[in-house]
Amino acid sequence: MIGNDIVAAELTTSRLVGALVTTHVPAIGFVNERKLELNGRVDPRRVALLERWLSAGLELGNHTYSHPDLHTTPLPDFQREVLDGERVTRTLLASRGKPLEFFRHPFLHTGRTLEIKTSFEAFLRSHGYRVAPVTVDNYDYVFAAAYERTRARGESKGERVADAYIAYMESVVGFYEEQSAKIVKREIAQTLLLHASALNADTFPRLAASLRSRGYRFITLSEALKDPAYQHRDEYTGPAGMTWLHRWALTDGMKGSMFAGEPVVPAWVEAAASGK
């Protein structure tokens, strides 16, 4: 979610990276390399944001060049997006002796047919990538928009939005714990998707403390993927961008009705996010 305002992006990156380091939470920053460009050229100040991430001991991954949708983009064009989206990131990682390992699908869209899905996954493997699955999805970006708009209007410092966000995330995590127990018959090593935003930069220590109070410890994605659950078949090719837990459930023939009860964003937060 870090936008074109480089000063704001530098501040958010500094605070977010600092929060991750002080809470001892490993994370992967998934990059859209088009956002590194200014007037069609790679901007050193934007590249420095990635350097700061790596210097803190965090990881980087590929999120395509410009965040296209695999469900509406021809496969060859989408594959080109992957290659165009790794030029700077792969070089930065290589300079530190590290590989570019993970790819995350924009919109969590993995293909509308099994042929496209399996072909793209084979393409990723051939270029040294592993898919980064998500099991705890959420609408943090809606809260982030509400947080920034509220603060920009000077109405408050965003405390109400921040408090509502933490409460919402606690309910989301509880929901996916229950979903894991229903679908996999146990609680698995979960993977959490969050966006780089001022909201997460400011509230992450609270969120990390909340998760630890639930009994969680934080591990790398590579460690999480050692959980046998991630070997489950995933043959979902529907239109939704959904968690891997739900993909596994649908692959196994479970009914979508079992997904009912996912926490919703409060109406006042939705309104604040849209500027109302």
Secondary structure, DSSP 8 states (H G I E B T S, - for coil): ---S-HHHHHHHHHHHHHHHHHTT---EEEE-GGGGEETTEE-HHHHHHHHHHHHTT-EEEE--SS---TTTS-HHHHHHHHHHTSHHHHHHHHTTT----EE--GGG---SSHHHHHHHHHHHHHTT-EE---SB---HHHHHHHHHHHHHTTS--SHHHHHHHHHHHHHHHHHHHHHHHHHTSS-----B-----HHHHHHHHHHHHHHHHTT-----HHHHTTSGGGGS-----SSS---HHHHHHHHTT--GGGGTT-----HHHHHHHTT-
